[in-house]
Amino acid sequence: MPYADGFVVAVPKKKLKAYAQLSRKAGKVWCEHGALDYREWVADDVKPGKLTSFPQSVKLKAGETVVFAWITYKSRAQRDRINAKVMADPRLASMGTGDVPFDAKRMIYGGFASLVKI
């Protein structure tokens, strides 16, 4: 059954180009290790809500934008194997050092099982 990792992150607008470069690099690594798809989307029509919203979820600050992304896999088991390989891949070693163009502490992420496909 298909499986996806999803995440939402706040990215400073002045660092969006650097973030996109990191994302392209990360996406290539995930796909080389077997992910079926890697997509990242920048907010275009995302407004603060009264109770919940994408901006509120990442505690968006002035000068930042929201990025919404997912990585798809054939199954949860495949995702677990791929993520173990990705985390050990030296090409992404800087992601664990805090030397990234976003505040990783405000990232929301998780794994999702397929529910509906049309």
N, C-alpha and C positions, 0 to 999 in steps of 0.2 A: 504494500500500500504506500502511495507517495507520502513524503514527509517534507516539512519545510522548517527552516530556522528563520525567524523574523526579528528585525530590530528597528528601533527608532532612536535617533541621536540628534543632538543639537550641534551644529557646526557654525563657527564664526564665518560670516560672509566673506571676510577678507582672507580666510583660509580655505575657501571652497575649492579652489583650483588644486591646492595641495592635497585636500581630502579626496578629490576625484582621482588624482594620480595614485594615491594609496589604494583606493577602491579598485581601480583597474588592475593593479598589481595583485591585490588580494583575490579578486575574482578569477584571475588567471590561475593562481595557485589552487583555489578551491576546485575549479573545473579540471585542472590537470590531475588532481587527486580523485576525481570521479563525480563531483557535483553535476547535476543535470543543467542547472541554470543559476545565474547569479545576477541580481538586479538591484540597482539603487536609484531612488527617485528623490528629487529635491522639491520641497514644498512650493506650490504655485497658488493654490486656493485653500489655505489652511488658516482658519480664524480661531482666536481664543474662544473657549466656550464659557458657559456659566458654571458648569460643574466639572466637565472633562473636555479635553481636546488634545490634539497632538502637541501644541505649544506648551500646555500645562503639564503634560506627561513628562517632558524633559526639562521643565523649569526654564523655558526659553528666555534668554536675556536679550537686551537691545543689541542689535548688530549681528544676531545669529539667525539661522534658518533651520528648518527641520528636514532631516533626511530619513526616508522610510525605505527599508530594504528587505529582501528575502533571498534565501538560497534554497534550491529544491534538490531533493534526493529521491532515489527509488524507494527507500524505506528508512525507518528509524535506525535499524542496525547498520545500514550503509552510512547514514549520517554520523553515527558514533565512530565508525572506522575512519571515515574521511576527516572528521574534525580532529581526531588524534594525530593523523598524518600532517594536517595543516598546522596544528599547534607546534609540531616538532620541526616544521620546515624552516630552515635558516633564513629564507628570503623574507619572512615576516617576523623575524626576531625583534625588530624595533617596536612592534605593536605592544609588546609586554613591558616596555621600558617607560611608558608615559610620554614618549616622544612621538605623539600623534596629533594631528590637527583638529582635535575635538576633545571634549571632556568626557572621558570614558566612564566616570562615576555617575553621569546622568544618562547613560545608555540604558534602554529597556530592550530586553531580548528574551527569546525563548523558542522552544521547539513545538511544532504544531502538527498533529495528525490530520489527514485529509478528511473533510466532512462532506463537501458538495463539489462536483465538477460537472459543468454543462458543456 
